Amino acid sequence: MILDVKERLMKVIIAPHASEKTARQEELNREVTFRVLRDANKKEIADAVELLFGRKVEKVTVLNQNGKRRSFGRHMGVKQDWKKAYVTLADGEDEIDFLGDM
């Protein structure tokens, strides 16, 4: 049972989401942005960040992104919908280093 919960938490975070807005949010508000599973809730996201990165989470805000309409040659299509999570780290916590020591 507990192993299943840990496996689920390891899969909740898909990837960090990088953009100009997220870089600004990280500098000003200690806020990190992730792409997460569409069925993940705030509690799972917070637990996953604490498990994977060892940082305390103060707040989680989620946003459902609709897929954009794109043309693929002569055909119109829609990119897949996805979920984005803004995770605010607790006071005293360092930022998350995704690149590691290079």
Secondary structure, 3 states (H helix, E strand, C coil): CHHHHHHHHHHHEEEECCCHHHHHHHHHHCEEEEEECCCCCHHHHHHHHHHHHCCCEEEEEEEEECCCEEEECCEEEECCCEEEEEEEECCCCCCCCCCCCC
